[in-house]
Amino acid sequence: MHRGGGVFEGAPLALVHHRGRKSGQERVSPMMYLPHDTAPDTVYVFATKGGAPTHPDWYRNLTAAGEGTSNAALRPAR
């Protein structure tokens, strides 16, 4: 787990690894997550783009590929 600085000071950050849906290149996106209260292997990540009406690219890449990995979940995410 990583911890952010600035406005994200102390917030848990995950590094999510995914492949670009068009390029096929490996990407890494840092994002905040919310750990589940009673299930330590479950984390929640919210696909937001600062209030924009569209999904962020990392979300679109993950849904196109069907999987990715995260250092927060410590296992493949689907």
C-alpha positions in Angstrom: 0.0 0.0 0.0 1.2 3.5 -0.8 0.1 6.7 1.0 -0.4 9.9 -0.9 0.8 13.4 -0.1 -0.8 16.9 -0.6 -4.6 16.7 -0.6 -4.3 12.9 -0.6 -2.1 12.9 2.5 -2.7 9.6 4.4 -5.1 8.2 1.9 -4.5 4.6 0.8 -3.4 4.5 -2.8 -3.3 1.4 -5.0 -1.2 1.0 -8.1 -3.5 -0.7 -10.7 -1.8 -2.4 -13.6 -3.7 -2.7 -16.9 -3.2 -2.8 -20.6 -4.2 -0.1 -23.0 -7.3 -1.3 -24.9 -6.0 0.1 -28.2 -2.2 0.2 -27.8 -1.8 -3.0 -25.8 0.9 -1.2 -23.7 1.1 -1.9 -20.0 -0.2 1.0 -17.9 0.0 1.8 -14.2 -2.6 4.1 -12.6 -2.4 5.3 -9.0 -5.8 5.6 -7.3 -7.3 5.9 -4.0 -9.3 2.9 -2.7 -11.6 2.0 0.2 -10.7 -1.2 2.1 -13.7 -3.4 3.1 -14.4 -3.4 6.8 -14.5 -7.2 7.4 -13.0 -8.7 4.2 -9.3 -7.9 4.0 -8.9 -9.2 0.4 -11.7 -6.8 -0.8 -11.1 -3.2 -1.8 -13.4 -0.7 -3.5 -12.1 1.5 -6.3 -14.4 4.2 -7.7 -14.1 5.0 -11.4 -14.5 8.8 -11.4 -12.9 11.4 -13.7 -13.3 14.4 -11.4 -17.1 14.7 -12.1 -16.8 14.4 -15.9 -19.7 12.5 -17.6 -17.3 9.9 -19.0 -15.3 7.0 -17.4 -11.6 7.4 -16.9 -9.3 5.6 -19.4 -8.1 3.1 -16.8 -11.6 1.9 -16.2 -12.3 1.5 -19.9 -9.0 -0.4 -20.3 -9.9 -2.8 -17.4 -13.4 -3.4 -18.7 -12.1 -4.1 -22.2 -9.4 -6.5 -21.0 -11.5 -8.1 -18.3 -8.7 -8.2 -15.8 -5.8 -6.3 -14.2 -3.8 -6.4 -11.0 -3.5 -4.1 -8.0 -1.0 -4.0 -5.2 -3.9 -3.2 -2.8 -5.8 -6.5 -3.6 -2.6 -8.5 -3.9 -4.3 -10.7 -6.6 -5.7 -10.3 -10.1 -8.8 -8.1 -10.1 -11.8 -8.9 -12.3 
